[in-house]
């Protein structure tokens, strides 16, 4: 991940800022990724006995609100003019508020029934995701303006991926911790995920605020003083119309939408496959396997980051991304022979293959979004990173919304009964084949959108030259 000598010094992001920004992005995983993809269903379904379809509906509604608040916050961030910049004040306040609300999410009133719990999760979740949006939209908008260089953008996202792997490693062991020997039911002696998560939520909240404040405190807004401070404000609906006409952004939206939809739809189902198909309903043993699975994925992902960064100098990003999606599909199909109760750790093989592919996808996609911001400036004469990212984020949240509902329906279709440790053969087979086939079908659409993406290295060189001729260097 060393900086190439071909990148001019003026284009490089200072190393300290690069690290602070990369670490800051892990607040997203800790606050939402870990919550939604790892802890939500096991805690509320297995721990509290809440219907999985109802939990999926809560997430759909919360993500639906997210999809509304993101464009609003993106536009507010673009139009803000403060002594500290456009992005940093919102990130500072948003990080603190998100951490304050987080522990409340895991503490619905006891013995109040599923309907009351539903509305509690909806209300507290609405506050939580609103606070998070006030941090995340300025953060991802800031990313698009940190450097004008095609390759330095990829190097920034490579560092982000590196720290993402480290934090994901810890996240992979969270289930093992909250269901470990420190938190057992005194009556049954079994793992007590409810007690474990209530205790650990305070520590997770501390991590959220530490990570969230780093970019707000230590990263400079590159173009605020030189360009953005004096440009005209962008009315909300005008911003939406201009963003809607940005064809390269639609290509990234399509590729990301279907990748996220396919991945998130089977996220919880994959946990249940590991618990009930591979480990016979033993939550504690399944959590340890999951922990080692994440560990192997992180090691592979970190090892591959320099490889992907090097390849990005030789091959256009779009061609690399096409290959990565194909690798993810092959990895998913390998699960057909690797989900074996007699060899629970065999599933690490496809997990490692997918880790190398899917994690690299998120190295290149943010870098490509920054390229789109330059393309958009050429068309609109304004820097609108917040609006572009928010519009993109709207569809990602829509994908997550659809995925939560689809994931809940997949569990319902399988006929899983969490009150029974041993599931029937029919249930296990429906779980397995839904887990195998569903993402492969959905990810295939991502390939089409990446194929038609128009911003190659050659085109980006032309765009930068045109921009600098018009408004100078930034």
Secondary structure, DSSP 4 states (H G I P E B T S, - for coil): -PPPTTS-GGGSPPHHHHHHHHHHTHHHIIIIIIIIIIIHHIIIIIIT---HHHHHHHHHHHHHHHHHHHHHHHHHHHH---TT-SSHHHHHHHHHHHHHHHHHHT-PPTTSHHHHHHHHHHHHHHHHHHHHHHHHHHHHHHHTTS---HHHHHHHHHHHHHHHHHHHHHHHTHHHHHTSTTSB-TTT-SB-HHHHHHHHHHHHHHHHHHHHHHHHHH---TTTTTTGGGSPP--HHHHHHHHHT-HHHHHHHHHHHHHHHHHHHTHHHHHHIIIIIISTT-HHHHHHHHHHHHHHHHHHHHHHHHHHHHHHHHS-HHHHHHHHHHHHHHHHHHHHHH-BTTBGGGGHHHHHHHHHHHHHHHHHHHHHHHHHHHHHHHHHSS--HHHHHHHHHHHHHHHHHHHHHHHHHHHHHHT--TT-SSPPHHHHHHHHHHHHHHHHHHHHHHHHHHHT----HHHHHHHHHHHHHHH---
